[in-house]
Amino acid sequence: MDINLSFLGATRNVTGSRYLVEANNIKLLVDCGLYQERDFRHRNWDPFQVPPGELDAVLLTHAHLDHCGLLPKLVKEGFRGRIICTPATADITRIILLDAAKLQEEDAAYKKKRHLKEGRQGPFPEIPLYTIDDAEATMPFFETTDYDQPVVIGEGIEATFYDAGHVLGSSMIRIKIKQGEEKRSIVFSGDLGRWDRPMLKDPRVFRFTDYIVMESTYGDREHTDPLEIGDNLADIINSTCNAGGNIVVPSFALQRAQEVLYYLNILQIKDRIPDIKVYLDSPMAIRITEVFKRYTELYDREMKRLLREDRSPFDFPGLTMVETADESKKLNYLTEPAMIIAGSGMCTGGRIKHHLVNNISRPESTILFVGYQAEGTLGRHIVSGAKSVRIFGQIRTIRARIEQIQGFSAHADRNELLRWLSRLEVHPKQIFITHGEVEAAEKFHEFITEKTGFQSSVPTYNSRIKLE
């Protein structure tokens, strides 16, 4: 067999997912993600390791920016192949890429103005990585496929997408390659979801495959019991309301914002929290929520039951969708406790920074993190116990209560990853551990070796492996 697998991103870190498969004179990428950690963001500006014009296809696991965020740059630099994903992923990716392009343009303009005023040069170019026009030019290359339907990529190569249970439309992808009488299969886990989570179905499992490229975001830890999420959220809301403060929630627009609304809805139905005002201050999250309403066939039974009973988590008393910047600014003058859910989830940009400025120095308010905070991000700095942070070029003292509910994570933890692997009936030839910080990836490698005896490794950046 002549198959090469290259690890062009998400190696020993958790963003920038990008894997190159070369076989049968076909070159394809699985994911084309943006780096978000400060230490790796310079890679977003580097030339692609393979000329984009030589690529035949990109297989997209899901719409998170660290998996799709470099697609406009890829197209701008010459890609003319197919971008294949599920219909829900295509709809959400369009929203996310246009928003990312807008932020790129705004950020470049702001930095240029600030650096000119300060008389200095920043570490990154004062031009956007890509523009709104670049993002728009990416859309015609999308081609959608349903779960469980093989897609022919080229001679002897087909790909099938399976429900990953991570976010709406998310996929694991199995690529089958045939050369003469020999066949090999590679499963890319994408971001693996969790069992018994609200809204979405459980992740699919596999009985056999030759190779696995597997995420390890939480490969070194276990999540809080999901049953505790409601208890923790209720305690935080009740105590903050009693103190007269706001609950500010940095949230990813995709899945996390919708799950927070789900739990708030349940808590209000059960009268466990007061009827506080809830503001979803994220135009992107609002647009993605509209996509959620269109793909009800992807929901689990409990979510479908809520919809039948007319108790949708996307339309409950006290919920306000905040669209415009002027409406967002008015939240600075709230006179009663409220919850403000805004992006981005790691506080790297967007409206959340303005709400942090307004609340992070208020002892009565709470900053509640409901998602993973990558190394080098503002969110990670805050949850790590910093006494002060720099926001918009100014130092802000942290006096607000800082809380984090880990159980919200849409990523499988160590035991859940093992549960997924344990369904294999035949030992794979090799498992490649990616999409995790160094310690998490290495510990998960040791963990599965001990528990399963499967052969695994933690690839390095730009490594290229010839598969047997």
C-alpha positions in Angstrom: 0.0 0.0 0.0 1.1 3.5 -0.8 -0.7 5.8 1.6 0.9 8.9 3.3 -0.6 10.7 6.3 0.7 14.1 7.3 -0.1 16.0 10.4 -0.3 19.7 9.4 -2.0 21.0 12.5 -3.5 20.2 16.0 -0.4 18.3 16.9 0.5 18.7 20.6 -2.0 21.6 20.8 -5.8 21.9 20.5 -6.5 24.1 17.5 -5.5 24.3 13.9 -6.8 20.8 12.9 -5.5 19.8 9.5 -4.5 16.4 8.2 -3.3 15.5 4.7 -4.0 12.1 3.1 -2.2 11.2 -0.1 -3.2 8.0 -2.0 -4.0 6.9 -5.5 -2.8 10.2 -6.9 -5.4 12.0 -4.7 -4.5 14.7 -2.1 -7.2 15.5 0.4 -7.3 17.4 3.7 -9.4 16.5 6.7 -10.3 19.8 8.2 -8.6 23.2 7.6 -8.7 24.9 11.0 -7.5 28.2 12.4 -5.0 28.3 15.2 -6.3 30.2 18.3 -3.6 29.8 20.9 -1.4 32.8 21.2 1.8 30.7 20.8 0.6 29.2 17.5 -1.4 32.0 15.8 1.6 32.9 13.7 1.1 29.7 11.8 -2.2 31.0 10.4 0.0 33.3 8.2 2.4 30.7 7.1 2.1 29.3 3.5 0.2 26.0 3.4 2.4 22.9 3.5 0.9 21.7 0.2 0.0 24.1 -2.6 -3.8 24.6 -2.3 -4.3 24.1 -6.0 -3.0 20.5 -5.8 -5.7 19.5 -3.3 -8.7 17.5 -4.6 -10.9 17.8 -1.6 -11.4 19.0 2.0 -13.5 16.7 4.3 -14.9 18.9 7.1 -15.7 17.2 10.4 -17.7 20.2 11.8 -18.1 24.0 11.9 -15.9 25.0 14.8 -13.3 27.7 13.8 -10.4 25.5 14.8 -11.5 23.0 12.2 -12.9 25.2 9.4 -11.4 28.6 10.0 -8.6 28.6 7.3 -10.9 27.5 4.4 -11.1 31.1 3.0 -7.4 31.4 3.0 -7.1 28.0 1.3 -9.5 29.2 -1.5 -7.9 32.6 -1.8 -4.5 30.8 -2.4 -5.8 28.6 -5.2 -7.9 25.7 -3.9 -10.6 24.7 -6.4 -11.7 21.3 -5.1 -14.7 20.0 -3.1 -15.4 20.9 0.5 -17.5 18.0 1.7 -19.6 18.0 4.9 -23.1 17.4 6.3 -25.8 19.9 5.5 -26.0 21.3 9.0 -22.2 21.8 9.1 -22.3 23.6 5.7 -25.0 26.0 7.0 -23.2 26.7 10.2 -19.8 27.0 8.6 -21.1 29.8 6.4 -22.2 31.8 9.4 -19.0 31.2 11.3 -16.6 32.0 8.4 -18.4 35.3 7.6 -18.3 36.3 11.2 -14.6 35.3 11.4 -13.8 37.4 8.3 -15.7 40.4 9.7 -13.7 40.1 13.0 -10.4 39.7 11.0 -11.2 43.0 9.1 -12.2 44.9 12.3 -9.2 43.6 14.3 -6.7 44.5 11.6 -8.2 48.0 11.4 -8.2 48.4 15.2 -4.6 47.2 15.5 -3.4 49.5 12.7 -5.0 52.5 14.4 -3.7 51.5 17.9 -0.1 50.7 16.7 0.0 54.0 14.8 -1.0 55.9 17.9 1.5 54.0 20.0 4.3 54.2 17.4 5.0 50.5 17.3 4.6 47.4 15.1 2.6 44.4 16.3 3.6 40.8 16.0 1.1 40.0 13.2 0.4 41.9 9.9 -2.0 44.8 10.2 -4.1 43.3 7.4 -6.9 40.7 7.7 -6.0 37.0 7.3 -8.9 37.0 4.9 -11.9 39.2 4.1 -15.7 38.9 3.9 -15.3 38.6 0.2 -12.8 35.8 0.6 -15.3 33.9 2.9 -18.1 34.4 0.4 -15.9 33.1 -2.4 -15.5 29.8 -0.4 -19.1 28.9 -0.3 -19.6 27.6 -3.9 -17.1 24.8 -3.2 -19.3 23.2 -0.5 -20.9 19.9 -1.3 -23.1 18.2 1.3 -23.7 14.6 2.2 -25.9 12.9 4.8 -24.6 10.6 7.5 -23.9 7.0 6.6 -23.7 7.7 2.8 -20.4 6.8 1.1 -19.0 9.6 -1.1 -16.5 8.8 -3.8 -13.5 11.1 -3.6 -11.4 9.5 -6.4 -10.4 6.2 -7.9 -10.4 3.7 -5.0 -11.1 6.3 -2.3 -14.4 6.9 -0.6 -15.4 8.7 2.6 -18.4 8.2 4.9 -19.5 10.7 7.6 -20.9 9.4 10.9 -22.6 11.4 13.7 -20.0 12.4 16.3 -22.5 13.8 18.8 -20.2 16.8 19.4 -22.1 19.7 17.9 -25.0 20.0 15.4 -24.0 18.3 12.2 -20.6 17.1 13.5 -19.0 14.1 12.0 -16.4 11.4 12.4 -15.1 10.5 8.9 -14.0 7.0 7.8 -11.9 7.0 4.6 -11.6 3.7 2.7 -8.7 3.3 0.3 -8.4 0.5 -2.2 -5.2 -0.3 -4.1 -5.4 -3.5 -6.2 -6.7 -6.2 -3.8 -5.6 -4.4 -0.7 -7.9 -2.2 1.4 -7.2 0.2 4.3 -9.5 2.4 6.4 -8.7 5.5 8.4 -11.1 7.0 11.0 -10.8 10.6 11.9 -12.6 11.2 15.1 -12.9 15.0 14.6 -14.1 16.3 18.0 -15.8 13.3 19.7 -19.0 14.0 21.6 -20.4 12.5 24.7 -23.1 10.0 25.7 -26.4 11.0 27.3 -26.0 14.7 26.6 -28.9 17.1 26.0 -30.1 17.8 22.5 -27.9 15.6 20.4 -27.7 11.9 19.7 -24.8 9.8 21.1 -21.6 9.4 19.0 -21.5 6.4 16.6 -19.0 3.7 17.3 -16.9 1.4 15.1 -16.2 -2.3 15.2 -13.0 -2.2 13.2 -10.6 0.1 11.3 -7.0 0.1 10.4 -6.0 3.5 11.7 -7.5 6.2 13.9 -6.6 9.9 14.1 -8.1 10.7 17.5 -8.6 13.9 19.5 -7.4 14.1 23.1 -8.6 17.5 24.3 -9.7 16.0 27.7 -7.5 12.9 27.5 -6.0 13.5 30.9 -9.1 14.2 33.0 -12.7 13.3 33.7 -15.7 15.6 33.5 -18.0 16.6 36.2 -21.1 14.4 36.4 -23.6 15.9 33.9 -26.3 15.7 36.5 -24.3 18.3 38.5 -24.5 20.9 35.8 -28.0 22.0 36.7 -27.1 22.1 40.4 -24.0 24.2 39.8 -25.7 26.5 37.4 -28.6 27.1 39.8 -26.2 27.8 42.7 -24.2 30.4 40.7 -27.3 32.1 39.4 -29.0 32.3 42.7 -26.0 33.5 44.7 -25.1 36.2 42.1 -28.7 37.4 41.9 -28.8 37.7 45.7 -25.6 39.8 45.5 -27.1 42.1 42.9 -24.6 41.3 40.1 -24.7 39.9 36.6 -23.7 36.5 35.3 -21.4 37.0 32.3 -20.9 33.8 30.2 -18.2 33.7 27.5 -19.7 31.1 25.2 -19.0 29.5 21.9 -21.8 30.4 19.5 -22.1 26.8 18.2 -23.6 24.2 20.6 -22.4 25.8 23.9 -24.7 28.8 23.8 -27.7 26.5 22.8 -26.9 24.1 25.7 -26.7 26.9 28.2 -30.2 28.0 27.0 -31.4 24.4 27.4 -30.3 24.2 31.0 -31.7 27.6 31.8 -35.0 26.6 30.3 -35.1 23.4 32.4 -34.2 25.3 35.6 -36.9 27.8 35.0 -39.5 25.1 34.3 -38.6 23.5 37.6 -38.6 26.9 39.5 -35.0 26.4 40.6 -33.9 29.9 39.6 -35.6 33.3 39.6 -37.2 34.6 36.4 -34.1 36.6 35.4 -33.5 38.3 32.1 -31.3 36.3 29.8 -29.5 38.1 26.9 -28.0 36.1 24.1 -25.7 38.9 22.9 -24.2 37.2 19.9 -25.5 37.7 16.3 -23.7 34.6 15.3 -25.2 32.5 18.1 -28.6 33.8 17.2 -28.2 32.8 13.5 -26.8 29.4 14.5 -29.8 28.9 16.8 -32.0 29.4 13.7 -30.1 26.6 12.0 -30.8 24.4 15.1 -34.5 25.0 14.6 -34.3 23.6 11.0 -32.5 20.3 11.8 -34.8 18.8 14.3 -34.1 15.3 12.9 -30.7 15.5 14.5 -32.1 15.9 18.1 -32.3 13.2 20.7 -35.6 12.0 22.2 -35.6 14.3 25.2 -35.1 17.4 23.0 -37.9 16.3 20.6 -40.2 15.8 23.6 -39.6 19.4 24.8 -40.5 20.7 21.3 -43.7 18.6 21.2 -44.6 20.1 24.6 -44.0 23.6 23.2 -41.1 24.2 25.7 -38.3 25.0 23.3 -35.1 26.2 25.0 -34.8 28.7 22.2 -37.9 30.6 23.1 -38.7 30.9 26.9 -39.9 33.8 29.1 -37.2 36.4 29.8 -34.9 35.4 26.8 -33.9 38.3 24.6 -31.9 37.9 21.4 -29.5 40.9 21.1 -28.7 41.7 17.5 -27.3 45.2 17.1 -24.3 46.9 18.7 -26.5 49.6 20.2 -28.7 47.0 21.9 -25.5 45.3 23.2 -24.2 48.6 24.6 -27.5 49.1 26.5 -26.6 46.1 28.6 -24.0 48.2 30.3 -26.9 50.0 32.1 -28.9 47.1 33.5 -30.5 47.9 36.8 -31.4 44.3 37.8 -29.3 41.1 37.8 -29.2 39.4 34.5 -27.3 36.7 32.6 -25.4 37.9 29.5 -24.2 35.1 27.1 -21.7 36.4 24.5 -18.9 35.3 22.3 -16.2 34.4 22.0 -15.9 31.3 24.2 -12.2 31.9 25.0 -12.6 35.7 25.2 -10.3 36.1 22.2 -12.6 38.7 20.5 -16.2 39.7 20.0 -18.7 41.3 22.4 -17.7 39.4 25.5 -14.7 41.7 26.0 -17.0 44.7 26.4 -19.0 42.8 29.0 -15.9 41.8 30.8 -14.7 45.4 31.0 -18.1 46.3 32.5 -18.2 43.4 35.0 -14.8 41.9 35.8 -14.0 44.4 38.5 -17.4 44.2 40.2 -17.3 41.8 43.3 -21.1 41.2 43.0 -20.8 39.9 39.4 -19.8 36.4 38.2 -17.8 35.5 35.1 -18.9 31.9 34.3 -16.9 29.8 31.9 -18.7 26.9 30.3 -16.1 25.8 27.8 -12.4 24.8 27.3 -9.9 27.6 27.6 -6.8 27.0 25.5 -3.3 28.0 26.6 -2.5 31.5 25.7 -6.1 32.8 25.6 -7.6 35.5 27.8 -10.1 33.1 29.1 -7.3 30.7 30.2 -5.5 33.6 32.0 -8.7 34.5 33.9 -9.6 30.9 35.0 -6.0 30.3 36.0 -6.3 32.8 38.9 -4.9 36.0 37.5 -5.4 39.1 39.6 -5.6 41.4 36.6 -5.9 41.1 32.8 -5.2 43.3 29.8 -8.4 44.1 27.8 -8.4 46.6 25.0 -5.0 47.7 25.9 -5.8 48.5 29.5 -5.1 46.6 32.8 -8.3 45.5 34.6 -8.3 44.3 38.2 -10.3 41.1 38.6 -12.7 41.4 41.5 -15.6 39.5 40.1 -16.3 35.9 41.1 -14.7 33.5 38.6 -16.5 30.1 38.1 -16.1 27.3 35.6 -18.5 24.4 34.9 -16.5 21.7 33.2 -19.5 19.4 32.7 -20.8 21.5 29.8 -18.0 20.3 27.6 -19.0 18.8 24.3 -15.7 16.9 24.2 -15.5 13.4 25.4 -13.3 13.0 28.5 -10.7 10.3 29.1 -13.1 7.6 30.1 -15.6 8.5 27.3 -12.8 8.4 24.7 -11.9 4.9 26.1 -15.5 3.9 25.9 -15.5 4.8 22.2 -12.3 2.9 21.5 -13.5 -0.1 23.5 -16.2 -0.9 20.9 -13.5 -1.9 18.5 -13.5 -5.7 18.0 -10.1 -5.8 16.2 -7.0 -4.0 17.3 -6.2 -1.1 14.9 -2.7 -1.0 13.4 -2.1 2.5 15.0 -3.9 5.3 16.8 -2.5 8.8 16.3 -3.3 11.1 19.3 -3.9 14.7 18.2 -5.8 17.8 19.1 -4.7 17.9 22.7 -2.1 19.9 24.7 1.1 18.0 25.1 0.4 16.7 28.6 -3.2 15.7 27.8 -2.1 13.9 24.6 0.8 12.1 26.2 -1.2 11.0 29.2 -4.0 9.7 27.0 -1.4 7.8 25.0 -0.2 6.1 28.2 -3.8 5.5 29.4 -5.0 3.7 26.3 -1.8 1.7 26.1 -2.4 0.5 29.6 -6.2 -0.1 29.2 -6.4 -1.6 25.7 -2.9 -2.6 24.5 -3.6 -0.6 21.3 -0.5 0.8 19.7 -0.6 4.6 19.7 1.6 7.6 19.3 1.6 11.4 19.6 2.7 12.9 16.2 4.7 16.0 15.9 3.9 19.1 13.7 4.5 18.5 10.0 5.3 14.8 10.5 4.6 12.6 7.5 3.9 8.9 8.0 3.7 6.1 5.4 0.9 3.8 6.4 1.5 0.1 6.2 
